[in-house]
Amino acid sequence: TLVRSHKLVYAAHYYGYTGPRHSGATGIGETTDPRYRDLSRAELFAEMHRSSAYVADTPDRHFTAPVWISEFGVAKDADATDRAWFTNTVDFLVEHDLDFAYWPVVGFHDGDRGNQWGLVRYDGNGERRSVLDPDDWRSTAWRALTSAPGRQGVVEPVRTWSMLKATHADANRSLRAAADWDGGARKLTCPDDQRLIGISQRGQGGLCTDAGAAGLGAPGALSKVTSEAGVTTDWARGFTKYQCSQGQFMTGYSVRGDRVSAVLCAPARVALAGEGRTLWDDRGDSRPASGEGGDYAKGYHKAQCRADEYAAGIAFSTAIGRSGTPDALYCRRLPG
């Protein structure tokens, strides 16, 4: 999760001589792990999806982002194994409509010897050789890649989900809030253009989103809540409740050890007063059946509001048998 959302693009490199667990080394330091060129077409497709493409191919998750294959390439004088790898890799890029950068674009040659990798190669006299030359086997795959009817033009914005993880340190992603808004506590704070929508047991993680209400926040100071002063109804009977004041929404929370310390609230640009409901995470998950946002705290129970709701408060208990962990989330319907 970045402080400024919508700025992340993942990059991956693939070469025939490297592999999922192979550095590409030869001689001393080389391992017996397979290289990408050793994989069958089906194995290569599965591995490229597992290691990178799933990020772009899986919509509506906290990890969803564009993927750029920022390095791949092969030599004109490659053997049959590398040629098959290159052709299969190009087919994968076309099938998944992944953006790419070939390496290297320009090289040098001497009588068509020397650098065999470049798409365009020059000798000392300026003679040019190209991947589009009739004697360059790469031409067929290259033309297929560059002429593929992939998606072009403006890509419409999609709703964003961001994961907060604060197992051992802060996950403070706000620019407006003072960095240490709860001294000594572990803090989980959403980016300024998102709101908190999910919590986890023991304060191990959180989920932020702009779904249903992009740009919900309004200018103004954020509020740290450490009492029940803002509670308007007993939505978690017998539990201590930290709730944002009317017209505010949760943008973060903090814990000391596993115990709830505070809730951070932000002012909204629209009136907030929708009907509320309580979600419990003290015995299991309370999350939308769609799985939207993804698993943001693996191994821990979670409570997550729907995309048409906002989080307004957290409840916890320090009674006998309870340790003050986040046990319940108060969700209220967004306007409209």
GINORNOR-V866321 format. One record per pair of residues at least 24 apart in sequence whose C-alpha atoms are under 6 Angstrom apart, sorted by sequence separation. I is the first residue (numbers start at 1). J is the second residue. If there is no record, write none. Layout:
i: {I;I}
j: {J;J}
This chain:
i: {247;279;309;247;309;305;308;73;70;71;72;73;68;69;70;71;72;68;71;226;167;225;166;225;166;224;76;165;224;75;164;223;75;164;223;74;163;222;163;222;37;162;282;162;281;161;280;281;37;161;280;160;218;279;160;217;218;279;217;218;278;159;216;217;278;97;216;277;87;196;277;196;276;11;13;195;202;276;9;10;11;12;13;15;275;9;11;12;13;14;274;275;11;274;190;250;189;250;189;249;188;260;188;259;260;16;188;259;187;258;186;244;186;243;185;243;185;242;242;241;241;240;239;240;239;240;239;205;212;211;212;62;201;62;201;62;200;200;199;199;198;198;197;197;197;202;201;161;163;1;3;3;62;60;61;62;60;61}
j: {271;303;333;272;334;331;334;102;100;101;102;103;99;100;101;102;103;100;103;262;204;262;204;263;205;263;116;205;264;116;205;264;117;206;265;117;206;265;207;266;82;207;327;208;327;208;327;328;85;209;328;209;267;328;210;267;268;329;268;269;329;211;268;269;330;150;269;330;141;250;331;251;331;67;69;251;258;332;66;67;68;69;70;72;332;67;69;70;71;72;332;333;70;333;251;311;251;312;252;312;252;324;253;324;325;82;254;325;254;325;254;312;255;312;255;313;256;313;314;314;315;315;315;316;316;317;317;297;307;307;308;161;300;162;301;163;301;302;302;303;303;304;304;305;311;325;326;293;296;162;173;191;293;292;293;294;293;294}
